[in-house]
């Protein structure tokens, strides 16, 4: 009689491991829900890369994406609130490129 269990999907194991080792910071929580909160198209062109004092820096692939997301800020906040509740950020800075943190002007 074998005690072997059924195989599990590799993706499930990777997600469990990620959840165990992922830092529990506001930025990590935001990054974890970003793709589903903003949608596939936006997620391909913009990623949250830094958070400081409640201000989230989002790196965009082009200036047009940074400008568009600035105009869609309320929609982004609404999508994030659905997933993060009151912990969702409300202040964003959209930059082109890797988006190192710096104070906004």
Protein Blocks (a to p, Z undefined) as FASTA:
>chain_A
ZZbdcdddfklmmmmmmmmmpccdfklmmmmmmmmmnojklmmmoccfbdeehiacdddf
bfklmmmmmmmmmmmmmmmmmmnommlcfbdcddehjhpacddZZ
